[in-house]
Amino acid sequence: MHLDRRLAVLAALALLGAQEKDPYADKPYWYKPGHPLEPAEAAAVKTIDGFVAERVLSVPREMGSWTALAVDAQGRLLAAAQHEPGIYRVTPAAIGDPRGQTKVERLRGTAEKVGWSHGLLWAFDSLYVTVAEEGPARRGVHRLRDTDGDDRFDTDDLILPLNGAGEHGPHNLVVSPDGKSLTLIAGNGTRLPEKLALQRTVRTSGTDHLMPPGFDTTRHSTEGWALRFDPDGGNRELICSGLRNSFDLAYNRDGELFTFDSDMEWDLGAPWYRPTRVCQLVSGGEYGWRKGTGIWPDYYPDSVQPVVNVGPASPTGIVFGYGAKFPARYQAALYVCDWTFATIHAVHLSPAGSGYEARIEEFAAGRGLPVTDAVIGGDGALYFAVGGRRLGSAVYRVRYAGTEPVSPSEDAAAPAAAELRALRRRLESLHGRPDAAAVEAAWPCLGHADRGIRFAARIAIEHQPVDAWRDRALAESDPDGKFMALLALARQGSEEDQAAVVRALGAVDLAACSAPRKLAALRAYQLAFARGGAGTRALAGTAAARLDKSFPDPDGLVTRELARLLCFLDAPDLVARAVALMEADAGQAETLGKSTYARNDKYGQAVADMLEAAPMVHRMHLAQMLIWARKGWTDELRTRHFQLVAEGMAHSKGGYWYRDFWERTRKHALEAVPAGLRPRMEAIRAGGERPEIDPSKLPKAKGPGREWTTDAVLAELKDGLTGRDFSNGRTMFAAASCVVCHRVRDEGGTVGPRLIGLGGRFTLRDIVEAVVEPGKAVSDQYRMVQIRKTDGSVVAGRVSFLESGTYHLMPDMLHPGRMLTVRAGEIDQVKPMETSPMPTRLLDPLSRDEVLDLMAYLLSEGDPEHAAFRR
């Protein structure tokens, strides 16, 4: 144990006093805090030239795993843990003082009753605490105050109760630009609170995204959202929604709001997959997250595009560099934390129209750095915490030691962009309320060249009674204005209005339109037909014949949406061309668009691996859309179609749900095949399915084995990993059955997490413990469930997917292809289990050298050039 860690433990014990009864005595073993992490040495944290990283605190185990930081009025750090109670105050040693010591104390009073936190904020002479995890404190935003001036909190008010918990629950909060209110971000597992004073997003009724039978066709839902409210919790105002799981948010100097939103890594390879991304959160913004397969693509004109796609990541804290003693460009940067790849990125934003564009630069990274939150300290340094999921914690600071000026700076003015932002904000002031002047003020902006202004104008109009603008929408002649107006009417109009939308769209020569206009028109078409009833059904044949002339389009996204609409309308001559396009998508990695990811060279291989693992997105999309098609099939086309589906299943190894998506596509396509032909189509496998890994056929360890414990493995690793055998490590990855559930590079299953970034966020001890004691910390994404059926029987397994209330379970992780289906009507109760789906004692058959080779293979993430294999 390092000296500073021993000192920190002794100091903490002195402050905490006599230990009380173990608060985890009545908890299952997986709930208890994890081991103490030996965090990365400061020298191991890589920063850009001119910056220096320092470890200021190794957090004692008793203080939990820190996930939230704040800075109080005196410049001291405040911290809270994810799964434990308590608020901690940290006074870092002064910069440049080699003998200085960091002081840490657990706050007494009402601060002892909260914790379990994903967010802290000092504001309005109060400490705001977001309680997000299971514990005695009620979930939601708590306000702690010191009313008698003794530097101790003595009141605790739950100002915003929230129904949501866990890693997709309520997260962090910041002060709003008006200086009079707060803004909170919440994940997609958090319900919107009641009693909203203003809702800037526009609710719609009816289908809002078309997917074929067997996949989720969605209706409006308020998923991950941002909410503004007063310091006492009142006057709640919904800003935007449709995020997945943004952990943090930050305002820039212009008063614009940003977040770092997560992807759904299990969807990798599916057409609806979206990478992690930095988003600007605008008034009324809809970001398109829906459960299951109903996620909107970001090119829908009623969705807000991201500022920049980032690629594989696990977003946690974000903060602007304002107040940092950094060079000007780093003061203006947005710092975003990535837990998976143990990295903090500097996002350099530039005005672009009424919004922004961005360039991303790796700012700090290192082994053993699962970063959770970051703040700018009162001393001008950037402080960040590592931890989460019961890992041990540490606090680091990054300071500038170069020669460039660090005096306070202001963002460079961009007059044209400022004017566009001002126009957008004037339109946004009309959101959320009826206003007799809103239609007249916003209408000219429906056709504006700037997408953000078109969006803001449409939202303002949609908040007004449809009777006030219906006729104007149908009569609009400006192309861009027309499509936005008709989209608004399709979103807000009655069933009768939908037929009028289709007729108005039919008067447009779609072939003569630009790609963005085509996408806007097709989006309005889709909503109108989905919501229109008998009135639009009567127009389906004419519309299909007209649109069919444009398929396929030179633009791939337009082709995608034409396929969605034409298959829904069952266009009679589409099938042959769609099957030909399926054949053309042979699995090139470019189909996911490498250029859309902003990773630097360090992540080039990781991104390439992810892309290579997920080709054929166009083929999958077309195969799914053809589930609707009933006309135009021949025996030959059906045969080609099912062969292409089988090849898709064989070629690609995407996310955890990837195989299920292909299986569901095949299943529902078979249902449309005539009964006499169905056996022939069912038989089309032709090597088209990648065989399931059979544990009985995996290589065996030579041994001799032993009963391996975490400490026993670590004892063998005490001298480090050098000179190991890569080939044998890869063999042991299979022999220990890891390959059945996990993937390294292009090898392995997808039942468990893909093993990317292990060497960054985890220490060697973390990796060993995860293998030897898998139940010690189980992510809520991988926990098994137990289902009690109405007949009294009980089944258990991991949820593969949930379809219309029916659970599809994997009862045995070593045989992921053996599925158990429990239909909705058979279910009496569903509850999470307290055990890990990962089997124990997997290392016991392995000898010492086999264990070391396996650990080297895991640490290297399958890289034969890694230092562990050098001799």
C-alpha positions, 0 to 999 in steps of 0.5 A: 500500500502506498504511503499516501493511501495509508495516510488517507485511511488513517485520517479517514478512520480518525475522522469517522471515529468508532465503526458502527454496525456494518451497514451491509450485514443484511445485504447480499454479497454482491451489494457490498462495496468492492475492493480498494482500488490501487489507482493509477500513479500520477505518472501513468496519467497521460495528458497533452503537452504542458499539462500535469496530472496529480493524484490528490486522494486515494479514497478509503474503502469506507468512503465508497465508490465516488461518482459525483463531485461539486465545489462549494463556496470556499473552493473545497471539493464535495463528493458522494458515492454511488452505493453508499451514504454520506457526503465528503468534503475534500480540501486538496493540498495546495498546488506547488506545495510538496509537503501539503496534504489533502484533507478529507472528512465525512460531513455530519448532520443531515449530510449523513442521510443522503448519498447513493448519488449521481449528482452534486451541486453547490448553489443558492447557499445549498448543496443539492444531492441527486439520490439515484440508487437504492437506499434509505433516502428517497430518490430525487433531488435533496436540498441540504442547508446550513441554517446556523452557520456552523459549516454543517448541514442541518436541514434536508428537503426533498424538493423534487421526488423522482420515480427512477433508479439505478444507472439510468435514473436521475443524474447531475444538475447545474445552475441555469444561465438565468442564475435563478434556477437549476437544470437537471438531466435524467436517464431513460429509466426516470419518469417525468415528474408531475405538475409541470409548469411548462412543457417545451416539447410537443406531445403527439398522439399515434405512431411516431416511428414505423417498424414492421411486425415483430419490431417496436413501432413507437408512440410518443414517450418522454424518455431521458429528459432535461428539466429546469426548476426553481431552487425550491423545486417549483416551477418545473419546466421540461426543456427536451426529451428523447435522450438515452442516458446522459449522465451530466450537462453543462451550459456554455457562456452563450447560455447553450446547454450540452450533454454527452449521451450514451448509445445502446451497445447491444444494438450495434450492427442494427440500422437504428444503432446510434453511437455515443454523441455530444448533443446541444439540448435545445428548447422543445428538443426531441432526440429520438430515443425509444425503447427497443427498436423504435429509435429515431434516426437523427436525420428525421427533421423532427429530431435534433441532430448531434453536434458530433458522434463519438463512437464507443464510450460510456458517458459520465461527467462533463464540465466546461473549462471556465475558471480554469487556469488553462490556455484560452482554447482549453478554458473554452473547451467542454470536457467529457468523461468516458468511463469505458475507455478511461479518458477525458476528451476536450471538445472544442466547439465552434459556432455553426449556424444557430448551433455548433460543430466540434473537434475532439481531442484526448485530454487525459487518459490512463490505466485504472481511470474509470472516470466518473465526474469532473469539476473546475476547482477554486485553484484553477485546476480540473479535478476528476474522480474515478470509481463507479460500480463499487470500484475503489476511488481516487481524485486527481487534478490536472493543472497547466504547467506550460508557458502560454498565458492563462489569464481569463478569456472570453469566447471569440465573437461570431456575429453571424452565428450570434444573430442566428442564435438570437433568432432561434431563441426568439422562436423558442420563447414561443414554445410551451404555450398558446400565443396568438402572435406565434404562428405569424412570427414563426411561419416565415422561419419554417423554410429557413436555411438553418435546420435549428431555426426550422425546428424551433419555428415548427415547435412554436407552431405545433404549440398553437391550436391546429385550427389556427394554421391548418389551411396555411399549412396545406396552402404553403408553396415554399418547398422547405416551409411546405414540408415543415408545415405538413410535418407539423400537421401530420404530427398534430392533426386529426385523422382527417387531416392526415389524408389532406397531408397525403394529398398535399405531398402528392402534388410535389415532384419528389424526384426534383427535391434535394435529399433533406427535402425528400427526407422531410417529405417522407417523414410526413408521409410516414406519419400521415399514413400511420395515423390516417385510417380509412382516409389515407388507405384510400390514397395508398395505391396512388401514393405508392405508384408515385413514390415507387418511381424514386426507388432507389434514390442516389442518397442512401438515407432517402432509399432507406426511408423510401423502403420503409414507406413503400413496404408499408404501402405494399408497393407491388413492384418493389420486392425485386429491387429491394432484394437486389439492394440487399445483395449489393450490401455485402458487409463493407464496414463503410456502411456505418460511416467511419467518418462520423466518428470523432475518435483520434488515433488511439481509438481508431482500432476500437472503432474499426473493430466495432464497425467490422463487427457490424456490417450489412446494416442496409441489408438488415434494414431492407430485410426487415422492411420486406416483412410488410411486403405481400406483393411481387414475390416469386419463389426465386426472390424468396429463396434469394431473400432468405439466403441473404438473411442467412448470410447476414446472420453468418457474416456479422457479429454485432452487439448482444441483440444482433443475432436476435434481430436477424432471427426475428426478421427471419421468423416474421418473414417466414410467417408471410411465406405461403404454407406450401413453400415455408418448409423450403424457406425454413431449410435455407441455412446453407452455412448462413448461421454462425454456429453457436459455440459449444462448450463441450468442444472447447479446448481443455486446460492442461493443468494441473489446476487449483482452487484459485482465489483473487489473492492467489492469482494476484500473488502470482502476478506480483512481478508483473506480466512479461514474456507471456504466450499470446497463443496460449492466452487465446487458447485459455480464453476458450478453455476457461469458457470466456469465449462463450459469452465475451468477445475480444476483437473478432472472437467470442460470443455477445452474451456478456459485455464486449471486452474493450477498454479493460486495460484503461478503466480497470487495474489488474486486480479489477480484472482478476476479481471480475473473473474469480468473483463475478458476483461481487459487482453486477451491472443492472444491465446484466442481472438475471431475473426470476419469474414466478409463473401463474402455475406456481413454477419458477424460472430464471435467466437473463433477458434476451429480449422482451416482446409485447410482455413476453420474456425470452430468457437465457437460463444458461449463459454457457448455452446462449442459444437455448432460449426459454420463453415465458408468455405475458399471460403466464407471468405472476411476478418478475424480480431481479436476482442478486447473483451474477449470470457469470459462472464461478470457478472458471479458472480452477482447471488452469495451471499457473502459467495458463492463468498468467497467459489468460490474464495477459490476453485479457489485459492486452485485449487480444493484441499480440504486440502488447508488452505482456508478450515481449520476451 
